[in-house]
Amino acid sequence: MVRTEISLFLRNAPGELGKLATLMAGALTIQDASEYVQGLFKARGKSLKRFAPAASYASMQKDSADFALIRLLVDQTDRAIDLLSREEYVFDIMPVIALEIVNKPGTLAEMAKKFGEEGININYVYGSALPGGEKSLFVFSPEDIDLASRIFKD
């Protein structure tokens, strides 16, 4: 299913993650952020236009001592965007594919193979086991969101 992911830069300082977690409810994953991508997000936030291909926004090549990239999936995206804007976070939104899969060996491989068979590159993926341990939620950022959403609509 297609979901909206919020990617934001969080200052790498004591208490910042706690402040964000208090402000937001949702799933969090943390990756290193590059100065280049931080600049792209800031420029995009002011103009609402992309200044580079989508893959550039997702490529985190250089480590940053000052920021981490936080990826959020929330139930109320519009409310989350309002809260983040009010608190002046630097963020971007993009569609992703969120799939609940059976939590057993080989299931992720099956999903990834489907992307490959359709010629869809995956920019990044992350996941977590859901309560009860029988299923996992995996989030995929494919280069072709429209094709990917058709493949996994069921």
N, C-alpha and C positions, 0 to 999 in steps of 0.2 A: 504494500500500500504506500502511496506517496504521502510523505509528511514534510513539514517545513522545519528545517534545522536552523537554529540560530548559532552562529559562530561569533564569539566575541573575544576581545583581548582583555585579559585580566592582569593587573599589575602584580608582579612577583614580589609580594611583601606580606609579612605576617598579618593575618586577619582578613585579607582580601577575599579568599575563598569562602570563609565563614560569612562575610558580609553578603556575597553573591548568593550563597545557599539560603541565607535568611530571606533575601529578596525574592528568590525564585524557587519553584518546585519543578523537578524534572530530572532527567538523566544527564549526568556530566561525564565527559571524558576530557582529558588534558593532553595536549601535544605541545611541543616547542613551537615558538612563533619566530618568524624572520622579520627583520626590519623592512625588507622589501614588501612583504605581504601586509605588514602594518600600514605602510604608506598607501597601498592599494585600497585597503579598507577605509582609511581616513578620507581619501579622495572620493571613493564611491559613496560614503555616508553623506558627503556634502552635495553631490550631484545626482545620486541615485543611478548613475550609469557605470557600466563595467569599463575598466581601463585596460583590462587584460583578459585573455581567455579564462574560462571558468577553472581550468586545470591549474592556472597560475595562482589563483586564490587559495587552492587547496595544497599547493606544494610548500611544505615547510622544510626548507633546505638548511638554513642557518639557525644555530641556537641563539636564543635571546636571553640575556640575564635579567631583563626587565619585565618581560611579559610571557604569558602562557596562553595558548589558544584553548578556549573552552567551547565544547559543542553541546548544545542543549536541544532536547526534544521535550516540548511542554504541551499540556492539554489545551491551553488558551494562548495561542501564539500572539494574537493582537494585544492582549493584556500584557504579555511578557515584553513585547516590543515597546509598549508605552512605558512600562516600568524601567526598562533598560535605557530608553531615551531620556526619561526624566532624571535618571542618575548619571547621565552623560557617558555611558559605556560606548566604546567603539565596537560596532558589530555589523554583521551582514546576515542575510537570510538566503537560503537556497533550498530547492526541493531535493529530497533524498528518498530512497526506498527503504522502508522499515518492515522487516519480515520476522514474524514469529516462526521459529523452526523447532523441530523436535531436538531435544538436547541429547544427541547420541553421536558417536564418532561417524564421520562421513557426510553428515547432513550439510554442513557448511560447504564441503567440497562439491556436493551436488548443486547447490545454489550458485557457487562461483563458476562451475562448469557451464551452467545455463547462460550466464553472461558471456562467457567466452564463445560458446557455440553461436551466439547471435552477433558476435563481433563487437561487443560493448566493453570498453575499457572501464575498470573500476579505479577511481581516483584514490579512495580510501574506504576502509570498512572498520567497524568496531562493534562490539556486542557484549552482552551480559546475560547471565542466567536469570530467568524470571522466578518469582516465588514458587516454591514447590519443587523446583529443579527439573521438571519434565520438559520445559520449553526454554528457549533462549530468544532474545530479541537481538537481531543483527541489523545494523544500519549501513547501507551501501550508498556511496556517492558515485553514480555512474556518469560517464560522459554524455550518454544519450538517455535522459530521464524519460522521455516520451516512449521510446522503444522498451526500456526496462519496465516501465509501468504496465505496458501491455503484456509483457511476458509473465509478470508476477501478479496480475490482477486477481487471480484466484488464490 
